[in-house]
């Protein structure tokens, strides 16, 4: 079959994100099908979407939906109308069946199928597209495949994590690659899937499962070397927490160094208890940026959030990363269960004591289905059973006025250059775009560190 894979994500705040998922989908089907990958951030020169579709004449169109909204309680922006417009454009350009997938789709599969009126959807990991295509080739019913959903909501229960072979198909000649090389030079890399942590708000376990499935460090290093040879100036690791498996993360770092990967890299980390010298080893292997998903700086709130660490672990992990000469950032998420005005003030006062780092501050916890937060909101009467939350609904902590909390966080951050409320908004996007045009690469938030 001729299969067109289309990345719908055009969000650039704080920087553009390379469509990694479609590399894996392409890798799952390219041996048996003719595959073309398009990215709405940059189509082939001189061509619009309809022209490209007409020229390729696909028999199946797969559309990847990465995000549903911006999760910003103060300025919420939903992406479903733009996705609907994209589906309509594809429909006008060809009569091929449309298959939806991606992390955003997986969180709200039935709601998005109804909103976009696609032919099929794949909940969970996108490699199942290979099974769907095989079923169509044979004339079998694709709705018997776990994770495949039909237009009328037919299909099997939500699937277990994908257990078949996983292969990334990175194309250094892709027409859209230049867009990412010009806008920060960042390409991304996944070293494992699955997250064992039990944070109450997180969708990773729904998307990838809880059991970690680690890629061979040597294979990861080969891919990273290919990214470097294609022109990448920086590699971002997309794992939910790179250090969730400490021994694997160390093996990956050493494999990167051994393969000759010379460009810097960074990723998300949990500020858990770490072995002595952990960050020194990673720094020697090219790590430059550590982004901690800290979320709160008060033990009762961390416990309520389901975090696998306490404030003393945060302090130790922070000090170890700084001592290793790394750029450090912390993400905080105020206004979840257990948050009160007292815990909010306590966290802000403690955050002030963190040295040589950047703080990204968010207030308002978005409720997603199939999370502990969702179940808690139902118990507390904040949601009704069966209520559609495709349009964002935020948790309301009983002990805190969330509007006042937002004002307090914003006021506290205003006089501090290294405190960023949210992702920084359009101002940050414009500043980073200017820096990228001047030849800077990477996430760049280290320039805020004081």
N, C-alpha and C positions, 0 to 999 in steps of 0.2 A: 504493500500500500504506500501511497504518498501521504506522509504525515507532516503537517505544519504545527510546530510548537510555538506558542506565542506568550511572551512575558508581558503581563498587563501593568506591572508596577512602574510608576513614574515618580514616586515620592523621592525627593532629594534632600530631605531634612533628617539628620544634619548633613548627609552626603549620599550619593547614589550607591545602591547595593547591586552588585553583579548577580544575575539570575542563576545561582548555583543549582537550584533544584532541577532546572531544565537540562543541565548537563547530565544529570543522573538519569533522567527520563530518556534522553537521547541515547545514552549508553545502554539502556535496557532494550531499545527497539531497533537501533541502527543496523544491526547485523541482518535483519529480516525485512527492513522497510527503508524507503527513501525518505530521509528526514531533512527538513529545513527548520531552523530556529530563528525567530524574529524577536526583537526587543522594541517595545514602544518608546524607549528612550532614544533610539537611533535606528531608523529604517535604512535600507540600502540607499546610497546617494541618488538623489533625483527621483525617487519613487515614493508614492504614498502606499498606504496599506492595501487598498483595493487593487492597485497595479501589481504589487508583489503577489497577492493571492491569485489573481487571474493568471499571472505568468506561471506560477507553480502548479495551479489547478489541483489542490489537495483533495484527497478522499476522506481524510479525517483532520479536524482542527482541534488541538488541545490548547486550552488557555489556562495559564497559571495565575492564581490570585494569591498574592503574598499577604496583604493586609486588608482588613475590612474598614478600619477607620484609624484616626490618629491617636486614639485613646486619651485625648486632651479634654478634661472636664471644663476648662475655661473657654476653649475655642474648638468644639468638636467638629470634625470634618469626616463625613462618610464617603466611601469610594464606590458604593454600589451603583449610583447613577452613572458614573463614568464607565464602570464595567458593563452596564446595560447598553450604553452607547457603543462600546466596542463590540459586543456580541451582535448588535444590530448591523454594524458595518461589515462584520464577517458574513452575516446572513445575506446581505445584499450582494456581496462579492462572489459567493459560491454557495452551492447547495449541500456541502459536506456536513455530516454530523459534527456537532460541537461537544467536546468533552471538557469539563471543568475539573480543576485540581489545585493543589497548592495548600500551604498551611492555613491561609485564611478560609478557603473553602472547607477544609477538614473540620474547622471549629463549628461552622454553620452549614452543613451540607444541604439539608432539606430546605432551609430558608432561602439559601442562595439559588438552588435549583428552581424554586418557585419564582424568585425575583428575576432571574435571567433567562428562564425558559430554555435551558440547554437540553441536549439530547441525553447525555450521560454525565455523571460526575464520579470522581474517584476520591473517596475519603481515605486518609492515611497516605502512605508513601506512594509516590507517583509511578514507581516501577510496575505497578499493576496494570498500567496501560498496555504492556506487552500481552498480558492475559486477555484484556478486552479486545485487542486487535486480533489475536488468535481466534477468539470466539466468533468475531464477525467474519473472519476468513472462512471458518468452517460452517457458518450459518447457525451456530449455537446461540443460546440466549446469554448475553453478557451479564444479566442481572443475577445469575447464579454465582458470580465471582464475588468473594468477600470484599466489601468496600465499594462496589460499583452500584450506583444509584441511577434510577431511571427518571424520566421527566415527571412521571406520576408518582414518584416517591417509592416505587418498587425497588427491591434489592435486598441484599443480605444484611445481617446485623453488622455493627462496626467491627472492622477486622483487627486481628492481632497484628503486631509489627511484622513487616515484610521480612521473610526469611530466605528469599532467593538470592542469587548472585547480584552484587552491587558493583557497578562500573561507571566511573565518571568519563564522559566524552567531552573533553575540553577542546575547543576548536580555535587555534591561534589565528585562523583566517576569518573568524566571524566578523560580519559587517559592523556589529555593535560593540566589539571589543575596544575599539579606539575611543568610544565615549567614556569608558571607565578609566582608560589610561590617561586621558586628558583631564578628567575630573577627579584627581586625587591619586591616580595610579594604583588604586587598591583592588585587588582580586581576593577571592575568599577560598577557604579550605575547610573541609569537614573531616575531623579525625575519628568521630564515633557518633552513633545515634543512641537515643534513649537517655532518660534522666532519672536517677534513683531518688532525687530529693522530693519532698512533699510540700512544697510551698503552696499555700492554699489558693492562690490566684492564678497559677501558671497553667498554660495549655500545652507545654512541651510533652508531658506524659500522654496526653491525648493524641498528639500529632505523631510522636515517635515511639511511645511506649516507655515503661520504666526501666526495663532491662537494657543495660549498655551493651552495644555491639560495636566493638572496636575494630577499626581498620588496621592492617599491618603497617607499622611505622615506616618500613621501607617503601611501601606503595604510596603512602602519604608524601614521603620525601620526593619520590619521582614526580608526582603531580605538582608539588611545590616548585621543583626545578623547572618543570614545563611552564609554569606561570611566570617564573622569573625570566626565562628565555623568551617568552612572548612579550615582555616589556613591563611586567608588574614592578612597581617600586615599593610595594608593601603588601603583606598578606594578613588578612584578618581571619582568625579561626572562629567558625560559626557555632561550635559546640555550646550547649546551654551553659556548661561550666567546664572549661578545659581541664581543671584539676579534680573533676569528679572521680577520675581514676588516676591517682597520683603516679603509679608506676608506669602506666601507659603514656601519660603526658611527658614524663622524663624520657621515655624511649623515643617518642616522637621528636622531641627537641633535639636529642642526640642524633637521630636519623637525618634531620634537616641539616644540621652542621656537617655530618659526614657526607651528605650528598653534594655539598657545595652551595647550599642556599645561602646567599650573602645579603639578601635584602631583609630589612627588619620585619617583625611580625608582632601581633598582639591578639588579645581575645578576652573573653569573659571568664572571670574566676569567682569562686565562692570563698569568702574569707574564713575558711575553716582552719583547724589545727593542721599545720604543715610540717614536714620534716626539716631539720636543720639544713641550711644551705640550698633549699629547694629553689628559691628565686635566683640565687647566684648561678646555679647550674643552667637555668633557663635563659638568664641574661647572657651567659657565655655562648649560648646557642642561637642568639639573635632576637630573643624577646625584648621588646622596647616598651610596650604599653600594657598595663594591667588594669582592667575594668572590673571592679568588684560590684557584685549585685548585693549590696549590703542591706538596703531597704529601710532599716530602722536602727536606732542607736540606743535602744532601751530594751532590756532583757524580756520583760513581760510582753512587749509588742513583738519582738522576734519570735518568741514562743507561740504567740497567737497567729503569726504569719506562717508558722510551720518551718521556720528556718533551722538548718542543721548546725547552727553556731550561736554563740553569745557575744556580748560586746567585748569581752576580754580576747576572744579569738580575732575579732575585727582589728583591734589595736595591734595585736602581735603580727597578723598578716600584713597590715599596712606598714608597720615599721620594718618588717623583713623585706618587703618590696622596695621601699624607699632606700634602705641600706644597700640593696643590690644595684642601685643606680637606675631604677626603672621609673618611667612616668606612670603615675597612679591616679585613677579616678574612682569615685564611689557614686553609685546610684542609690537614691533614697526615694521611698514611696510612702508618703504620709497619708493618713486617713483611712487605714484599713481596720480590721477588727482589733480591739484592744487599745486603739489610739484614743487618748483624751487630751485635753488642753495641757495637762501636766506632763504627759509623756512626750508631747510635741515639743514643748519648751525644753525639756530635758535633752531630747535628741539634738535640737538646734544648738544648745550650749556645748554639748559634747563634740558635735561636728566642728565647731569653731576651733577645737584643740587639735584637729587633724592637720598636720603640716605637709607642705610640698605635695599638694594634690589638687585635683579639680572635683567639684561636687555638682552632680546633676540631680536636681530636686524636682520631684513630681508629687502632686497632691491630688488624690482622687483615685480609687482603685476600681478599675473597670471589671464588671462581672462577666465571666464567660461560662457557658454551660459546661457540665461535666467536671466542675472543680469543687473543692471544698467550700470555697467562697459562695458559689451558687447555692449549695445546699444550706449554708448558714443563712443566706439572704432569704431563702424560702422559709426556714424555721422562724426567722424574725419578722416575717410578714412584709419584707421589702420587695418581694417578688410574688407573683401569683403562679401557681402550677400551670405550665403550658404557655406562659407569657413569652412573646417574642422579644428577644433582646439583641436582634441584629443591629438596630439603632442603639448606641451605647447607653447602658444603665450603670451607674456608679454606686458603690456601697456607701451607706450612710452610717458611720460609727455612732452608736447610741450616746457615747460620752463626749461628742465633739461636733460643733457646727462646722461643716466642711468649708463653707464660704469664708468664715473667719480664719480657718486654718490656712486656706490659700493666701489670704491677705497677710497673715503672719509670716509665712514662708517667703512670700515675695518681698515684704518689707525687710526681712532679715537678710535676704540675698542682695538687695539693691546696692548696698555699700561695699560689696565684696566682689572683686573682679573674677575670682576663681569659683564663684557660685553661679550656676546656670539654672534658671527655672525652665523645666521641660528640656526640649532639645535645642532651645535657643531661638526658634522661630525664623522668620525670613531674614532677620538681621544677620544671624549666624550663617545662613545659607549664602548670603551675598558676600560676606567677609571671606568665607572659605572659597567661594568661586574665584574671588580676586587672587587669593593666595595660590590656588591651583594654577591659575593663568601665569603666575610668576615662577612656576616650577616647583612649588612645595608639593609634598605628597604625604599620604597617611591621614590619620584622623585629625591631627593638628591641635587637639584640645590642650596639648602640653604647653602651648604658648600662653595659656591663662594661668599656669602654675606660678605662684608667688613664693 
